[in-house]
Amino acid sequence: MNKPPLSVQHRRRFRRFRFLLSMLIVCALVWAAGLVWYVSSIPVSVENTDQHTDAIVVLTGGSERLSEGRRLLTRGMADKLFISGVYRGVEVDELLSVGKSDPRLISCCVVLGHVAENTRGNALETAVWVYEEGYKSLRIVTANYHMPRSMLEFKSLMPDVEIIPHPVFPDNVKIDNWWRFPGSTALIASEFNKYMFASLRNTLLQWLPDGNHPGLRGPGDASPAPQDYSASNATGKGS
């Protein structure tokens, strides 16, 4: 069979290249539009500032989060403060600077979770604790740029729990005119990519029987065990 002339082969290759380039451009535009949407979903203020919840949950990752969680607990905004994703060996007084707070409040009302290593882990670790305690409402404290993904993960595992977002606002992350700051742009873009992955994963899990709630209860799973919590108020849990 004779090959087509070189000119025909070149035209075919050019059409393939043009098609692939067009697809890349379309994908880039869709991704950019999604990024703009994600930035618009980042909270710029705290809502429901006076609503009491059963517990406050702080996701470790910044001193501002811990300080805000401590302040909310001191104000009586919840009966318990759960700090998720604490490295083993870190004590409550090291984490919350006990000298600046009421030690009695900390000893009675703070629980540390030692299992979570990422946002999904934060949600799973918190969900196990919440259902064990029978809580129905939470206030989530994390950075503003991290809040959309945190809410996505927490709501997917606790759809029957009222969850109030309580963002903190790191000075080094610029949301206004974010495109002018390479560091902020890279951080927000990374968070958006993680959000999209989490959203796709949760959608796929919803097609499976109880697929979005694995490990919350039952033997042989990776859910946190009693010794994975610490603090004197963790009834039935190791300290």
Backbone as JSON, one array per atom type, in Angstrom:
{
  "sequence": "MNKPPLSVQHRRRFRRFRFLLSMLIVCALVWAAGLVWYVSSIPVSVENTDQHTDAIVVLTGGSERLSEGRRLLTRGMADKLFISGVYRGVEVDELLSVGKSDPRLISCCVVLGHVAENTRGNALETAVWVYEEGYKSLRIVTANYHMPRSMLEFKSLMPDVEIIPHPVFPDNVKIDNWWRFPGSTALIASEFNKYMFASLRNTLLQWLPDGNHPGLRGPGDASPAPQDYSASNATGKGS",
  "N": [[0.86, -1.2, 0.0], [0.62, 2.12, -0.91], [2.17, 4.94, 0.61], [0.7, 8.07, 1.64], [1.34, 11.24, 0.04], [4.09, 13.33, 1.21], [3.27, 15.9, 1.79], [0.58, 15.58, 2.41], [0.8, 13.99, 4.69], [2.07, 15.79, 6.38], [0.08, 17.73, 6.65], [-1.85, 16.25, 8.02], [-0.52, 15.7, 10.41], [-0.22, 18.29, 11.34], [-2.89, 18.98, 11.73], [-3.53, 17.2, 13.83], [-1.77, 18.14, 15.77], [-2.78, 20.74, 16.09], [-5.32, 20.15, 17.06], [-4.68, 18.9, 19.52], [-3.38, 21.03, 20.76], [-5.48, 22.85, 20.93], [-7.17, 21.5, 22.66], [-5.6, 21.49, 24.98], [-5.51, 24.23, 25.49], [-8.22, 24.74, 25.98], [-8.6, 23.14, 28.28], [-6.85, 24.47, 30.0], [-8.11, 26.95, 30.2], [-10.53, 26.22, 31.37], [-9.56, 25.23, 33.81], [-8.44, 27.6, 34.83], [-10.72, 29.19, 35.08], [-12.04, 27.69, 37.02], [-10.25, 28.05, 39.13], [-10.53, 30.78, 39.63], [-13.17, 30.77, 40.48], [-12.82, 29.23, 42.81], [-11.25, 30.93, 44.4], [-13.13, 32.92, 44.82], [-14.78, 31.59, 46.55], [-13.45, 31.44, 48.9], [-13.64, 32.29, 52.26], [-14.06, 35.61, 53.53], [-14.64, 36.69, 55.89], [-15.81, 36.05, 59.25], [-18.68, 34.23, 59.92], [-21.73, 33.8, 61.81], [-20.81, 34.36, 64.45], [-21.6, 34.28, 67.08], [-22.91, 31.93, 67.65], [-23.4, 29.13, 69.62], [-21.78, 25.97, 69.77], [-21.55, 22.35, 69.96], [-18.91, 21.55, 69.98], [-15.6, 22.8, 69.33], [-13.43, 22.57, 66.62], [-10.11, 22.44, 65.82], [-7.9, 22.54, 63.15], [-4.68, 21.54, 62.9], [-1.8, 23.45, 61.9], [-1.07, 26.04, 61.91], [-0.22, 28.8, 64.0], [-2.12, 30.75, 64.37], [-4.56, 29.45, 64.18], [-4.67, 27.77, 66.46], [-4.56, 29.7, 68.49], [-6.94, 31.05, 68.02], [-8.81, 29.01, 68.42], [-8.41, 28.51, 71.16], [-9.2, 30.99, 72.18], [-11.92, 31.02, 71.49], [-12.86, 28.87, 73.01], [-12.38, 29.83, 75.58], [-14.17, 31.92, 75.61], [-16.48, 30.52, 75.88], [-17.79, 29.43, 73.69], [-18.17, 26.85, 73.0], [-18.4, 23.56, 74.48], [-16.32, 21.82, 74.36], [-12.99, 21.49, 73.06], [-11.49, 20.28, 70.27], [-8.48, 19.23, 68.94], [-7.16, 18.47, 65.97], [-4.89, 16.26, 64.36], [-2.45, 16.3, 65.76], [0.94, 15.91, 66.47], [2.32, 12.98, 67.9], [3.26, 12.98, 71.32], [3.23, 15.69, 71.7], [2.2, 17.96, 74.04], [-0.7, 19.3, 75.77], [-0.2, 21.72, 77.13], [2.06, 22.68, 75.82], [1.02, 23.1, 73.31], [-1.05, 24.94, 73.56], [-0.09, 26.97, 75.11], [-0.27, 27.06, 78.1], [0.13, 28.83, 80.18], [-1.05, 31.17, 79.42], [-3.69, 30.77, 79.56], [-6.6, 29.55, 81.31], [-5.72, 26.96, 83.34], [-7.45, 25.03, 84.36], [-9.6, 25.09, 82.63], [-8.42, 24.13, 80.32], [-7.61, 21.55, 81.1], [-10.01, 20.29, 81.49], [-11.43, 20.45, 79.13], [-10.19, 20.09, 76.66], [-9.29, 18.09, 73.91], [-6.98, 16.04, 72.24], [-6.26, 14.9, 69.0], [-4.37, 12.36, 67.48], [-3.94, 11.1, 65.06], [-4.51, 12.05, 62.42], [-3.08, 13.03, 59.3], [-3.54, 14.57, 57.14], [-6.03, 16.59, 55.43], [-8.3, 15.02, 54.86], [-7.83, 13.01, 56.71], [-8.07, 14.57, 59.04], [-10.85, 15.05, 58.97], [-11.88, 12.43, 59.17], [-10.79, 11.55, 61.62], [-11.97, 13.42, 63.35], [-14.69, 12.88, 62.89], [-15.03, 10.3, 63.96], [-14.62, 10.82, 66.68], [-16.66, 12.72, 67.16], [-19.04, 11.25, 66.68], [-18.76, 9.31, 68.62], [-19.05, 10.87, 70.91], [-21.55, 11.88, 70.55], [-22.17, 14.36, 69.47], [-23.74, 17.15, 67.81], [-23.18, 19.5, 66.53], [-20.6, 21.57, 65.19], [-17.79, 23.82, 65.24], [-15.56, 24.75, 62.9], [-12.17, 25.5, 62.81], [-9.83, 26.85, 60.8], [-7.38, 27.86, 58.31], [-8.35, 30.5, 56.06], [-8.01, 30.03, 53.25], [-7.93, 27.31, 53.23], [-10.38, 26.5, 54.02], [-12.62, 25.89, 52.17], [-12.01, 23.26, 51.17], [-11.79, 21.88, 53.57], [-14.42, 22.05, 54.59], [-15.73, 20.62, 52.6], [-14.68, 18.0, 52.97], [-15.37, 17.48, 55.67], [-18.17, 17.7, 55.69], [-18.82, 15.64, 53.98], [-18.31, 13.38, 55.46], [-19.78, 13.8, 57.75], [-22.68, 14.34, 57.33], [-24.97, 14.77, 58.81], [-24.37, 16.48, 60.81], [-24.26, 19.74, 62.09], [-22.16, 22.13, 60.76], [-20.1, 24.79, 61.28], [-18.23, 27.15, 59.6], [-15.2, 28.65, 60.6], [-13.05, 30.74, 59.78], [-9.54, 31.63, 59.94], [-7.16, 34.23, 59.26], [-4.32, 34.21, 57.73], [-1.5, 36.37, 57.7], [0.41, 36.17, 55.71], [-0.75, 35.18, 53.46], [-2.24, 36.33, 50.67], [-5.37, 37.21, 49.66], [-6.92, 39.14, 48.34], [-6.21, 40.52, 45.23], [-4.6, 38.34, 44.6], [-3.19, 37.25, 42.45], [-1.02, 38.84, 42.1], [0.89, 38.09, 43.84], [3.26, 35.77, 43.96], [3.75, 33.64, 45.82], [1.31, 33.39, 47.24], [-0.37, 32.85, 45.09], [0.62, 30.36, 44.19], [0.08, 28.78, 46.46], [-2.74, 28.95, 46.69], [-3.49, 27.89, 44.22], [-2.54, 25.29, 44.52], [-4.18, 24.43, 46.62], [-6.64, 24.54, 45.32], [-6.33, 22.53, 43.38], [-6.15, 20.29, 45.07], [-8.66, 20.44, 46.21], [-10.29, 19.88, 43.98], [-9.51, 17.26, 43.43], [-10.33, 16.0, 45.81], [-13.07, 16.46, 45.66], [-13.74, 14.99, 43.36], [-12.99, 12.4, 44.22], [-14.76, 12.03, 46.41], [-17.2, 12.11, 45.07], [-17.03, 9.81, 43.49], [-16.9, 7.9, 45.53], [-19.43, 8.09, 46.59], [-20.95, 6.57, 44.94], [-20.6, 4.04, 45.78], [-21.74, 1.49, 48.07], [-22.27, 2.89, 51.13], [-19.86, 4.1, 50.76], [-18.58, 6.52, 51.26], [-18.16, 6.64, 53.92], [-16.16, 5.04, 55.2], [-14.56, 3.16, 57.78], [-15.44, 4.62, 60.01], [-16.69, 3.25, 61.98], [-16.47, -0.04, 63.39], [-14.6, -3.18, 63.34], [-11.16, -3.8, 62.38], [-10.57, -1.64, 60.76], [-9.14, 1.54, 59.75], [-9.69, 3.48, 61.57], [-9.42, 5.93, 64.24], [-8.15, 4.76, 67.35], [-8.94, 4.35, 70.89], [-6.56, 5.07, 72.3], [-5.55, 6.97, 70.67], [-6.41, 9.44, 71.26], [-6.01, 12.19, 73.52], [-6.04, 13.84, 76.68], [-7.51, 15.01, 79.69], [-10.25, 15.02, 79.72], [-11.15, 13.14, 77.99], [-13.18, 10.8, 78.1], [-13.01, 7.4, 78.78], [-10.9, 7.14, 77.09], [-7.41, 6.9, 76.37], [-4.96, 8.81, 78.18]],
  "CA": [[0.0, 0.0, 0.0], [1.44, 3.32, -1.03], [1.98, 5.99, 1.61], [0.26, 9.35, 1.07], [2.45, 12.19, -0.15], [4.57, 13.99, 2.42], [2.46, 17.09, 2.08], [-0.64, 15.12, 3.08], [1.19, 13.57, 6.03], [2.34, 17.0, 7.16], [-1.19, 18.37, 6.98], [-2.5, 15.45, 9.05], [0.2, 15.95, 11.67], [-0.54, 19.64, 11.79], [-4.25, 18.97, 12.27], [-3.48, 16.56, 15.13], [-1.12, 19.07, 16.69], [-3.71, 21.84, 16.35], [-6.37, 19.62, 17.92], [-4.14, 18.73, 20.86], [-3.13, 22.36, 21.32], [-6.79, 23.43, 21.25], [-7.65, 20.84, 23.87], [-4.81, 21.99, 26.1], [-5.94, 25.59, 25.77], [-9.55, 24.65, 26.59], [-8.41, 22.64, 29.64], [-6.23, 25.52, 30.79], [-9.12, 27.97, 30.46], [-11.48, 25.67, 32.35], [-8.87, 25.21, 35.1], [-8.31, 28.97, 35.3], [-12.04, 29.62, 35.52], [-12.27, 27.03, 38.3], [-9.41, 28.69, 40.14], [-11.18, 32.05, 39.97], [-14.33, 30.41, 41.31], [-12.35, 28.78, 44.12], [-10.86, 32.12, 45.16], [-14.35, 33.62, 45.24], [-15.43, 30.82, 47.61], [-12.67, 31.57, 50.12], [-14.33, 33.26, 53.12], [-13.33, 36.84, 53.85], [-15.04, 37.1, 57.23], [-16.38, 34.97, 60.07], [-20.11, 34.34, 60.1], [-22.26, 33.1, 62.99], [-19.78, 34.51, 65.47], [-22.14, 34.12, 68.43], [-23.65, 30.68, 67.79], [-22.76, 28.1, 70.44], [-21.76, 24.63, 69.19], [-21.14, 21.32, 70.91], [-17.45, 21.46, 70.04], [-14.75, 23.55, 68.4], [-12.4, 21.71, 66.05], [-9.0, 23.17, 65.22], [-7.02, 21.74, 62.3], [-3.34, 22.07, 63.12], [-1.13, 23.94, 60.7], [-0.72, 27.44, 62.07], [-0.44, 29.28, 65.37], [-3.35, 31.53, 64.43], [-5.69, 28.54, 64.39], [-4.68, 27.36, 67.86], [-4.9, 30.86, 69.31], [-8.37, 31.33, 67.86], [-9.54, 27.95, 69.11], [-8.31, 28.77, 72.6], [-10.01, 32.17, 72.49], [-13.32, 30.62, 71.4], [-13.16, 28.03, 74.16], [-12.4, 30.71, 76.75], [-15.42, 32.69, 75.53], [-17.62, 29.65, 76.12], [-18.5, 29.19, 72.44], [-18.43, 25.41, 72.93], [-18.03, 22.88, 75.72], [-15.1, 21.05, 74.13], [-12.09, 21.89, 71.98], [-10.79, 19.13, 69.71], [-7.39, 19.65, 68.06], [-6.92, 17.32, 65.12], [-3.63, 16.2, 63.64], [-1.35, 16.67, 66.64], [2.0, 14.91, 66.51], [2.42, 12.26, 69.18], [4.24, 13.54, 72.25], [2.96, 17.11, 71.92], [1.3, 18.09, 75.17], [-1.67, 20.39, 75.69], [0.36, 23.0, 77.55], [2.95, 23.13, 74.76], [0.24, 23.49, 72.14], [-1.96, 26.05, 73.84], [0.56, 27.93, 76.01], [-1.17, 27.01, 79.23], [0.31, 29.98, 81.05], [-1.88, 32.28, 78.96], [-5.09, 30.38, 79.67], [-6.99, 28.94, 82.58], [-5.34, 25.54, 83.28], [-8.61, 24.18, 84.64], [-10.38, 25.02, 81.41], [-7.71, 23.26, 79.37], [-7.59, 20.17, 81.57], [-11.35, 19.7, 81.44], [-12.21, 20.69, 77.91], [-9.39, 19.97, 75.44], [-8.95, 16.74, 73.47], [-6.04, 16.03, 71.12], [-6.27, 13.75, 68.1], [-2.98, 12.14, 67.06], [-3.89, 10.22, 63.9], [-4.64, 12.7, 61.11], [-1.9, 13.56, 58.64], [-3.99, 15.44, 56.06], [-7.38, 17.11, 55.67], [-9.22, 13.88, 54.92], [-7.59, 12.4, 58.02], [-8.71, 15.44, 60.04], [-12.29, 14.82, 58.94], [-12.16, 11.09, 59.67], [-10.48, 11.54, 63.05], [-12.99, 14.21, 64.04], [-15.98, 12.21, 62.78], [-15.07, 9.21, 64.93], [-14.78, 11.43, 68.01], [-17.96, 13.37, 67.23], [-20.1, 10.25, 66.81], [-18.62, 8.68, 69.94], [-19.53, 11.8, 71.92], [-22.94, 12.2, 70.27], [-22.3, 15.78, 69.18], [-24.56, 17.48, 66.63], [-22.76, 20.75, 65.9], [-19.17, 21.85, 65.29], [-17.23, 25.02, 64.63], [-14.27, 24.36, 62.33], [-11.2, 26.59, 62.76], [-8.67, 26.61, 59.94], [-7.07, 29.04, 57.49], [-9.42, 30.81, 55.11], [-7.78, 29.39, 51.96], [-8.1, 25.88, 53.45], [-11.73, 26.24, 54.49], [-13.51, 25.19, 51.24], [-11.7, 21.83, 51.14], [-12.12, 21.32, 54.88], [-15.87, 21.88, 54.66], [-16.08, 19.52, 51.7], [-14.33, 16.73, 53.59], [-16.12, 17.27, 56.91], [-19.59, 17.47, 55.39], [-18.98, 14.34, 53.32], [-18.27, 12.34, 56.49], [-20.74, 14.11, 58.81], [-23.76, 15.1, 56.71], [-26.03, 15.03, 59.77], [-23.84, 17.37, 61.85], [-24.17, 21.14, 61.69], [-20.75, 22.53, 60.76], [-19.96, 26.23, 61.07], [-16.85, 27.51, 59.28], [-14.64, 29.77, 61.36], [-11.71, 30.91, 59.2], [-8.56, 32.61, 60.38], [-6.64, 34.92, 58.08], [-2.87, 34.37, 57.82], [-1.01, 37.6, 57.08], [1.29, 35.92, 54.57], [-1.54, 34.71, 52.31], [-3.01, 37.45, 50.14], [-6.51, 36.79, 48.86], [-7.17, 40.25, 47.43], [-5.12, 40.66, 44.24], [-3.74, 37.19, 44.84], [-2.34, 36.98, 41.29], [0.17, 39.69, 42.16], [1.8, 37.53, 44.84], [3.54, 34.39, 43.5], [3.59, 32.67, 46.89], [-0.12, 33.19, 47.48], [-0.93, 32.22, 43.9], [1.0, 28.94, 44.2], [-0.63, 28.11, 47.55], [-4.16, 28.85, 46.36], [-3.61, 26.94, 43.1], [-2.36, 23.95, 45.08], [-5.41, 24.11, 47.36], [-7.7, 24.29, 44.34], [-6.1, 21.19, 42.81], [-6.51, 19.32, 46.1], [-10.12, 20.5, 46.33], [-10.88, 19.18, 42.85], [-9.26, 15.84, 43.63], [-11.2, 15.55, 46.9], [-14.44, 16.47, 45.16], [-13.88, 13.85, 42.45], [-12.94, 11.19, 45.02], [-15.99, 11.9, 47.18], [-18.27, 11.79, 44.13], [-16.89, 8.39, 43.15], [-17.21, 7.1, 46.72], [-20.87, 8.12, 46.81], [-21.57, 5.53, 44.11], [-20.41, 2.77, 46.46], [-22.55, 1.35, 49.29], [-21.6, 3.46, 52.31], [-18.47, 4.28, 50.34], [-17.99, 7.75, 51.76], [-18.07, 6.59, 55.38], [-15.42, 3.86, 55.64], [-13.68, 3.27, 58.93], [-15.96, 5.37, 61.14], [-16.98, 2.27, 63.02], [-16.26, -1.42, 62.98], [-13.25, -3.69, 63.54], [-10.31, -4.01, 61.23], [-10.44, -0.47, 59.9], [-8.04, 2.45, 60.12], [-10.22, 4.57, 62.37], [-8.66, 6.16, 65.46], [-8.44, 3.94, 68.53], [-9.0, 5.18, 72.1], [-5.26, 5.63, 72.68], [-5.16, 8.01, 69.73], [-6.86, 10.7, 71.81], [-5.43, 12.47, 74.82], [-6.55, 14.94, 77.51], [-8.17, 14.4, 80.83], [-11.7, 14.94, 79.55], [-11.49, 12.11, 77.0], [-13.7, 9.69, 78.89], [-12.85, 6.1, 78.13], [-9.79, 7.22, 76.17], [-6.15, 7.02, 77.07], [-4.48, 10.17, 78.33]],
  "C": [[0.89, 1.24, 0.0], [1.12, 4.32, 0.08], [1.49, 7.26, 0.95], [1.46, 10.27, 0.9], [2.84, 12.87, 1.16], [3.73, 15.2, 2.79], [1.17, 16.72, 2.8], [-0.32, 14.68, 4.51], [1.43, 14.77, 6.94], [1.05, 17.69, 7.57], [-1.92, 17.6, 8.09], [-1.85, 15.67, 10.41], [-0.11, 17.32, 12.22], [-1.94, 19.7, 12.38], [-4.29, 18.3, 13.65], [-2.87, 17.5, 16.17], [-2.06, 20.21, 17.06], [-4.83, 21.39, 17.26], [-5.88, 19.49, 19.35], [-3.89, 20.07, 21.53], [-4.44, 23.02, 21.73], [-7.34, 22.82, 22.52], [-6.9, 21.32, 25.1], [-5.24, 23.39, 26.5], [-7.31, 25.59, 26.46], [-9.43, 24.18, 28.05], [-7.81, 23.71, 30.55], [-7.24, 26.61, 31.14], [-10.14, 27.49, 31.48], [-10.85, 25.65, 33.73], [-8.77, 26.61, 35.68], [-9.65, 29.51, 35.8], [-12.39, 28.98, 36.87], [-11.47, 27.65, 39.42], [-10.02, 30.01, 40.59], [-12.41, 31.79, 40.85], [-13.89, 30.02, 42.71], [-11.96, 29.98, 44.98], [-12.09, 32.86, 45.67], [-15.07, 32.89, 46.38], [-14.65, 30.88, 48.92], [-13.31, 32.62, 51.02], [-13.44, 34.45, 53.45], [-13.72, 37.37, 55.22], [-15.59, 35.88, 57.96], [-17.86, 35.23, 60.25], [-20.53, 33.55, 61.34], [-21.28, 33.16, 64.16], [-20.29, 34.23, 66.88], [-22.86, 32.79, 68.65], [-22.83, 29.66, 68.58], [-22.85, 26.76, 69.71], [-21.33, 23.63, 70.25], [-19.62, 21.28, 71.07], [-16.83, 22.42, 69.03], [-13.68, 22.59, 67.91], [-11.35, 22.58, 65.38], [-8.17, 22.2, 64.4], [-5.62, 22.33, 62.41], [-2.7, 22.49, 61.8], [-0.77, 25.4, 60.8], [-1.06, 27.92, 63.47], [-1.72, 30.08, 65.48], [-4.55, 30.66, 64.73], [-5.8, 28.14, 65.86], [-5.08, 28.51, 68.78], [-6.39, 31.16, 69.23], [-9.22, 30.27, 68.54], [-9.55, 28.14, 70.61], [-9.2, 29.94, 73.0], [-11.5, 31.81, 72.47], [-13.73, 29.76, 72.59], [-13.28, 28.88, 75.42], [-13.68, 31.53, 76.79], [-16.65, 31.83, 75.8], [-18.44, 29.37, 74.88], [-18.78, 27.71, 72.21], [-17.96, 24.79, 74.24], [-16.7, 22.14, 75.58], [-14.31, 21.68, 72.98], [-11.31, 20.66, 71.53], [-9.74, 19.64, 68.73], [-6.95, 18.43, 67.27], [-5.56, 17.41, 64.43], [-2.43, 16.6, 64.46], [-0.31, 15.55, 66.62], [2.05, 14.27, 67.89], [3.53, 12.87, 70.04], [4.05, 15.01, 72.51], [1.91, 17.23, 73.01], [0.39, 19.3, 75.01], [-1.03, 21.72, 76.06], [1.34, 23.54, 76.53], [2.16, 23.72, 73.61], [-0.56, 24.76, 72.37], [-1.37, 27.09, 74.79], [-0.28, 28.1, 77.27], [-1.04, 28.21, 80.15], [-0.55, 31.16, 80.67], [-3.37, 31.97, 79.09], [-5.36, 29.84, 81.07], [-6.65, 27.45, 82.52], [-6.52, 24.61, 83.52], [-9.47, 24.02, 83.41], [-9.74, 24.07, 80.42], [-7.78, 21.81, 79.81], [-8.96, 19.51, 81.45], [-11.91, 19.62, 80.02], [-11.44, 20.51, 76.6], [-9.08, 18.51, 75.16], [-8.03, 16.86, 72.26], [-6.23, 14.76, 70.31], [-4.9, 13.59, 67.47], [-2.85, 11.36, 65.74], [-3.75, 10.98, 62.58], [-3.31, 13.25, 60.6], [-2.26, 14.48, 57.47], [-5.44, 15.84, 56.34], [-8.42, 15.99, 55.74], [-9.07, 13.16, 56.26], [-8.18, 13.22, 59.15], [-10.21, 15.16, 60.14], [-12.65, 13.45, 59.52], [-11.93, 11.01, 61.17], [-11.54, 12.27, 63.85], [-14.33, 13.49, 64.02], [-16.11, 11.07, 63.79], [-15.34, 9.77, 66.33], [-16.18, 12.03, 68.18], [-19.07, 12.34, 67.43], [-19.99, 9.49, 68.12], [-19.21, 9.56, 71.03], [-21.0, 12.17, 71.71], [-23.18, 13.67, 69.97], [-23.06, 16.0, 67.87], [-24.14, 18.77, 65.94], [-21.28, 21.0, 66.19], [-18.86, 23.21, 64.72], [-15.81, 24.67, 64.19], [-13.36, 25.58, 62.22], [-10.02, 26.16, 61.9], [-8.44, 27.86, 59.1], [-8.14, 29.26, 56.43], [-9.25, 30.1, 53.77], [-8.0, 27.87, 52.03], [-9.54, 25.51, 53.77], [-12.62, 25.52, 53.47], [-13.27, 23.68, 51.21], [-12.03, 21.17, 52.48], [-13.62, 21.08, 55.0], [-16.34, 20.75, 53.76], [-15.85, 18.18, 52.37], [-15.18, 16.46, 54.83], [-17.59, 16.98, 56.62], [-19.81, 16.12, 54.73], [-19.02, 13.22, 54.34], [-19.29, 12.56, 57.6], [-21.91, 14.91, 58.25], [-24.87, 15.48, 57.68], [-25.57, 15.94, 60.91], [-23.79, 18.8, 61.3], [-22.71, 21.61, 61.84], [-20.66, 24.01, 60.39], [-18.5, 26.53, 60.74], [-16.41, 28.73, 60.1], [-13.2, 29.99, 60.87], [-10.84, 31.87, 60.0], [-7.83, 33.11, 59.13], [-5.14, 35.16, 58.21], [-2.4, 35.61, 57.07], [-0.21, 37.34, 55.81], [0.56, 35.39, 53.35], [-2.46, 35.84, 51.88], [-4.13, 36.93, 49.26], [-6.91, 37.89, 47.87], [-5.96, 40.42, 46.51], [-4.09, 39.53, 44.38], [-2.78, 36.93, 43.69], [-1.07, 37.82, 41.27], [1.23, 39.14, 43.1], [2.07, 36.07, 44.49], [3.34, 33.34, 44.59], [2.14, 32.36, 47.17], [-0.76, 32.48, 46.31], [-0.63, 30.73, 43.9], [0.23, 28.18, 45.28], [-2.1, 27.91, 47.22], [-4.37, 27.87, 45.23], [-3.47, 25.51, 43.59], [-3.61, 23.51, 45.84], [-6.56, 23.8, 46.41], [-7.56, 22.9, 43.73], [-6.49, 20.1, 43.81], [-8.02, 19.28, 46.29], [-10.78, 19.7, 45.2], [-10.69, 17.67, 42.99], [-10.19, 15.27, 44.7], [-12.65, 15.48, 46.44], [-14.7, 15.28, 44.25], [-13.9, 12.54, 43.24], [-14.24, 10.98, 45.79], [-17.17, 11.56, 46.29], [-18.22, 10.32, 43.76], [-17.27, 7.5, 44.33], [-18.71, 7.04, 46.98], [-21.59, 7.06, 45.99], [-21.45, 4.16, 44.75], [-21.31, 2.68, 47.69], [-21.77, 1.82, 50.51], [-20.15, 3.8, 52.02], [-17.81, 5.52, 50.89], [-17.87, 7.78, 53.27], [-17.3, 5.37, 55.85], [-14.66, 4.15, 56.93], [-14.21, 4.08, 60.09], [-16.28, 4.45, 62.31], [-16.61, 0.89, 62.48], [-14.83, -1.86, 63.12], [-12.48, -3.76, 62.25], [-10.17, -2.82, 60.32], [-9.32, 0.41, 60.42], [-8.53, 3.61, 60.97], [-9.42, 4.73, 63.65], [-9.12, 5.27, 66.6], [-8.44, 4.83, 69.76], [-7.67, 5.81, 72.47], [-4.8, 6.74, 71.74], [-5.7, 9.38, 70.14], [-6.16, 10.94, 73.14], [-6.05, 13.74, 75.38], [-7.43, 14.34, 78.57], [-9.66, 14.24, 80.64], [-12.1, 13.86, 78.57], [-11.93, 10.85, 77.74], [-13.57, 8.4, 78.11], [-11.7, 6.07, 77.18], [-8.53, 7.35, 76.97], [-5.69, 8.45, 77.14], [-3.0, 10.22, 78.05]]
}
